[in-house]
Amino acid sequence: MSNNKTIAYFEQMNQIPRGSGNEKAVSDWLVQFAKDRQLEVEQDEALNVIIRKPATPGYENRPSIILQGHMDMVCEKSDASTHDFTKDPIEHIIDGDWLHANETTLGADNGIAVAMSLAILDDDTVAHGPLECLFTTSEETSMVGANAIKEGQLHGQYLLNIDTEEEGEFVVSCAGGCGVTVEIPRLRDNRDTQFTKALKLTISGFLGGHSGIEINKERANGNQILGRLLYELALQYNFQLANFEGGTKHNAIPRVGTATILLKEDDVTAVTNWIKAKVKNYRHEYTPQDENIDILLSDAELPDTVYGGDTAESLLTFLYLAPNGVFAMNHSLKGLVETSNNIAIVKETEHTINVAVSIRSLSGSSLDFLVKKFQLLASTLGLPITVGEGYPAWEYEPGSKLEEQAIAIYEQVTGQKPLVTAIHAGLECGLLKAVMPNTEMISFGPTITHAHTPQERISLSSVDRIYTYLVALLKDLK
């Protein structure tokens, strides 16, 4: 079974900017796709698109099936890239079996699910029961699309979520989560005249990655490392902090960040050497999982104002004390993270410095425990904290008829036994299950590596194999 149509539709889709919150154009493109083929289509207020196709003749009494994926993508690029995600198409590069972009995220997460579904819809030789394709919006930021789906809007007996990143893995459960934001009052003072040298610190070489799927790799968090460095520097030398920001996405481990410090002229050499020695220690600490981390030093223009003492102390103390990374492991499924958090973004606003933290867990009580830890830490430091609206975990349902058939058909098609597992990331299945409690669900997909980073890539042969499997699954599900 060829995957040419899947990749062709994926390339077409990637001509349209589709960062989270900017999906109107791609949503309209999907609507037009359906209209061009005389298929029933629905576009709701959240810009979700549902395309329906009648059963293949002879399959009218087969189970109704929902193919599901999200149309938005994470927009990340390398420091050298000039790509504008609001208007520029994604540039595709094929390297052997791998498809990647030019110094940006590729958007295979989760555009490949949409493209694969379009290929199915556009092929009348594929046998299937009544078919609904659900394409949601803003999965990568708020899951607002899945949250907008209403009871009775979809009618599938089975839902196939094509949003995992390891071929041969069937996901049957996922973490829930929420975000918290700590707001540090952004007070500024005139710089002390004794500090006559400005030094810019820029993190470099951090791998980053998906803050759910790759949190178990225990990579370095750029915000935490930069905050840790400055907190420890303050114990040794006097300096003033002029700015600090890092991270770009709530679901990406921070790999970009900068800070500017003001020093006494006589301390510059000693501080520079101290920082280099500390970074060497950190690099050793994170070898081999993130062995190229670095903090680059460069001269900066001397600013007129700096953070007030309370602002700098609150920010660095919070970053130093805040938990980050794996909080607890799941002991029912080997190697699965139960609970974690990611200090995702540090960003200045007009009046505050906001620190956004993403928290995930398969356990509601463990999630609540970690949220309360952050609330207590913020309260102890006298800082306001906001807990965002969360999304539910997708709990495992043993004895699923869909799971049983999906495994058997996979073994028939590939000769391989799949790994049935859970995932420490939020899938839309949790929200969709709330409005479709009687729909059995499973998630699978082709191999994607380095999602949410400019190194994101997808295996073309894996896309081909998963498409072949999907065709067989649609044909044989009962």
Backbone hydrogen bonds, N-H to C=O, Kabsch-Sander energy under -0.5 kcal/mol:
donor,donor_aa,acceptor,acceptor_aa,energy
7,I,3,N,-2.3
8,A,4,N,-2.5
9,Y,5,K,-2.7
10,F,6,T,-2.3
11,E,7,I,-2.5
12,Q,8,A,-2.0
13,M,9,Y,-2.7
14,N,10,F,-2.0
15,Q,12,Q,-1.5
16,I,13,M,-1.7
20,S,73,M,-1.2
22,N,19,G,-2.8
27,S,23,E,-2.8
28,D,24,K,-2.4
29,W,25,A,-1.9
30,L,26,V,-1.9
31,V,27,S,-1.9
32,Q,28,D,-2.4
33,F,29,W,-2.0
34,A,30,L,-1.9
35,K,31,V,-2.3
36,D,32,Q,-2.6
37,R,33,F,-0.7
37,R,34,A,-0.9
38,Q,35,K,-1.5
39,L,34,A,-2.6
40,E,52,R,-1.0
42,E,50,I,-2.2
44,D,48,N,-1.7
47,L,44,D,-2.0
49,V,135,F,-2.5
50,I,42,E,-2.7
51,I,133,C,-2.3
52,R,40,E,-2.8
53,K,131,L,-2.6
56,T,128,H,-2.5
59,Y,56,T,-3.0
62,R,59,Y,-1.7
65,I,130,P,-2.8
66,I,158,Y,-2.5
67,L,65,I,-0.5
67,L,132,E,-2.7
68,Q,160,L,-2.5
69,G,134,L,-2.0
71,M,136,T,-3.0
72,D,136,T,-0.5
73,M,18,R,-1.6
74,V,109,D,-0.5
76,E,74,V,-0.9
78,S,103,E,-2.4
81,S,78,S,-1.0
85,F,83,H,-0.6
87,K,84,D,-1.6
88,D,84,D,-3.2
90,I,14,N,-2.7
92,H,90,I,-0.6
93,I,100,H,-3.1
95,D,93,I,-0.5
95,D,98,W,-3.3
98,W,95,D,-1.9
99,L,458,I,-2.4
100,H,93,I,-2.8
101,A,456,E,-0.6
102,N,91,E,-0.9
103,E,101,A,-1.2
105,T,76,E,-2.3
110,N,108,A,-1.0
111,G,107,G,-2.2
112,I,108,A,-1.7
113,A,110,N,-1.2
114,V,110,N,-1.2
115,A,111,G,-2.7
116,M,112,I,-2.4
117,S,113,A,-2.1
118,L,114,V,-2.4
119,A,115,A,-2.1
120,I,116,M,-1.7
121,L,117,S,-2.6
122,D,118,L,-2.0
123,D,120,I,-1.5
124,D,122,D,-0.6
126,V,123,D,-1.4
131,L,53,K,-2.5
132,E,65,I,-2.6
133,C,51,I,-2.9
134,L,67,L,-2.9
134,L,132,E,-0.6
135,F,49,V,-2.9
135,F,133,C,-0.6
136,T,69,G,-1.9
136,T,134,L,-0.5
141,T,138,S,-0.7
142,S,138,S,-1.9
143,M,138,S,-2.8
144,V,138,S,-0.7
145,G,137,T,-1.7
147,N,143,M,-2.3
148,A,144,V,-0.8
148,A,145,G,-1.1
149,I,145,G,-0.5
149,I,146,A,-1.0
153,Q,150,K,-2.1
157,Q,64,S,-1.9
158,Y,64,S,-1.9
159,L,440,E,-2.7
160,L,66,I,-3.4
161,N,159,L,-0.7
161,N,442,I,-2.6
162,I,68,Q,-2.4
162,I,160,L,-0.6
163,D,161,N,-1.0
164,T,444,F,-0.7
169,E,166,E,-1.8
170,F,419,L,-3.2
171,V,169,E,-0.6
171,V,443,S,-2.9
172,V,421,T,-2.5
173,S,421,T,-0.5
174,C,394,W,-1.5
175,A,423,I,-1.3
175,A,425,A,-1.0
176,G,361,S,-3.0
177,G,391,Y,-2.1
178,C,359,I,-2.1
180,V,357,V,-2.6
181,T,386,T,-2.5
182,V,355,V,-2.5
183,E,384,P,-2.3
184,I,182,V,-0.7
184,I,353,I,-2.6
186,R,351,H,-3.1
187,L,185,P,-1.3
189,D,306,V,-2.5
191,R,304,D,-2.5
195,F,192,D,-2.0
196,T,194,Q,-0.9
196,T,263,L,-0.8
197,K,263,L,-2.0
198,A,300,A,-0.5
199,L,261,I,-2.9
200,K,298,S,-3.4
201,L,259,A,-3.5
202,T,200,K,-0.5
202,T,296,L,-2.4
203,I,257,G,-2.3
204,S,294,D,-2.8
211,S,251,N,-2.3
214,E,210,H,-1.9
215,I,212,G,-0.7
217,K,214,E,-1.3
218,E,215,I,-1.6
222,G,220,A,-0.6
222,G,254,P,-2.1
225,I,221,N,-2.7
226,L,222,G,-2.4
227,G,223,N,-2.3
228,R,224,Q,-2.8
229,L,225,I,-2.6
230,L,226,L,-2.0
231,Y,227,G,-2.4
232,E,228,R,-2.4
233,L,229,L,-2.2
234,A,230,L,-2.0
235,L,231,Y,-0.7
235,L,232,E,-0.5
236,Q,233,L,-1.7
237,Y,233,L,-2.7
240,Q,262,L,-1.8
242,A,240,Q,-0.6
242,A,260,T,-3.1
243,N,260,T,-1.0
245,E,258,T,-2.4
246,G,346,V,-2.0
247,G,256,V,-2.6
252,A,249,K,-1.3
253,I,209,G,-3.1
258,T,245,E,-2.8
259,A,201,L,-2.0
260,T,243,N,-1.7
261,I,199,L,-2.7
262,L,240,Q,-2.9
263,L,197,K,-3.2
267,D,264,K,-1.7
268,V,264,K,-0.7
268,V,265,E,-1.0
271,V,267,D,-3.1
272,T,268,V,-2.6
273,N,269,T,-2.4
274,W,270,A,-2.4
275,I,271,V,-2.9
276,K,272,T,-2.2
277,A,273,N,-2.0
278,K,274,W,-2.4
279,V,275,I,-2.8
280,K,276,K,-1.7
281,N,277,A,-1.7
282,Y,278,K,-2.5
283,R,279,V,-2.8
284,H,280,K,-1.9
285,E,281,N,-2.2
286,Y,282,Y,-1.9
287,T,284,H,-1.3
290,D,286,Y,-3.5
291,E,288,P,-0.8
293,I,290,D,-1.3
294,D,204,S,-2.4
296,L,202,T,-3.2
298,S,200,K,-1.8
300,A,198,A,-2.0
306,V,189,D,-2.7
307,Y,241,L,-2.9
308,G,187,L,-3.6
312,A,308,G,-2.5
313,E,309,G,-2.4
314,S,310,D,-2.5
315,L,311,T,-2.4
316,L,312,A,-2.5
317,T,313,E,-2.3
318,F,314,S,-2.4
319,L,315,L,-2.4
320,Y,316,L,-1.8
321,L,317,T,-2.2
322,A,318,F,-2.5
325,G,341,N,-2.8
327,F,339,T,-2.8
328,A,339,T,-1.9
330,N,336,L,-3.2
334,K,332,S,-0.5
336,L,333,L,-1.8
338,E,328,A,-2.1
339,T,328,A,-2.1
340,S,360,R,-2.3
341,N,325,G,-1.8
342,N,358,S,-2.4
344,A,342,N,-1.6
344,A,356,A,-1.3
345,I,356,A,-1.6
346,V,246,G,-2.9
347,K,354,N,-2.4
349,T,352,T,-3.5
353,I,184,I,-2.6
354,N,347,K,-3.0
354,N,352,T,-0.5
355,V,182,V,-2.6
356,A,345,I,-2.8
356,A,354,N,-0.6
357,V,180,V,-3.1
358,S,342,N,-2.5
359,I,178,C,-3.0
360,R,340,S,-2.6
361,S,176,G,-2.6
362,L,338,E,-2.1
367,L,363,S,-2.2
368,D,364,G,-2.2
369,F,365,S,-2.1
370,L,366,S,-2.1
371,V,367,L,-2.3
372,K,368,D,-2.4
373,K,369,F,-1.6
374,F,370,L,-1.8
375,Q,371,V,-2.2
376,L,372,K,-2.6
377,L,373,K,-2.5
378,A,374,F,-2.7
379,S,375,Q,-2.4
380,T,376,L,-2.6
381,L,377,L,-1.7
382,G,379,S,-1.2
383,L,378,A,-3.3
386,T,181,T,-2.5
388,G,179,G,-3.6
388,G,386,T,-0.6
391,Y,177,G,-2.6
394,W,174,C,-1.6
395,E,393,A,-0.8
400,S,397,E,-0.7
404,E,400,S,-2.1
405,Q,401,K,-2.2
406,A,402,L,-3.0
407,I,403,E,-2.2
408,A,404,E,-1.9
409,I,405,Q,-2.8
410,Y,406,A,-1.9
411,E,407,I,-2.3
412,Q,408,A,-1.9
413,V,409,I,-2.4
414,T,410,Y,-2.9
415,G,411,E,-1.9
416,Q,410,Y,-0.5
419,L,168,G,-3.1
420,V,418,P,-0.6
421,T,170,F,-2.9
421,T,419,L,-0.6
423,I,173,S,-1.9
425,A,423,I,-1.5
427,L,425,A,-0.7
430,G,427,L,-1.4
432,L,428,E,-2.7
433,K,429,C,-2.6
434,A,430,G,-0.8
435,V,431,L,-0.7
435,V,432,L,-0.8
436,M,432,L,-1.4
439,T,436,M,-1.8
440,E,157,Q,-2.2
440,E,438,N,-0.5
442,I,159,L,-1.7
443,S,171,V,-2.1
444,F,161,N,-2.1
448,I,165,E,-1.8
449,T,457,R,-2.4
453,T,450,H,-1.3
456,E,453,T,-1.9
457,R,449,T,-1.9
458,I,99,L,-2.1
459,S,447,T,-2.1
460,L,97,D,-3.4
460,L,458,I,-0.5
463,V,459,S,-1.9
464,D,460,L,-2.0
465,R,461,S,-2.2
466,I,462,S,-2.8
467,Y,463,V,-2.4
468,T,464,D,-2.2
469,Y,465,R,-2.4
470,L,466,I,-2.8
471,V,467,Y,-2.4
472,A,468,T,-1.9
473,L,469,Y,-2.7
474,L,470,L,-2.6
475,K,471,V,-1.8
476,D,472,A,-2.1
477,L,473,L,-1.9
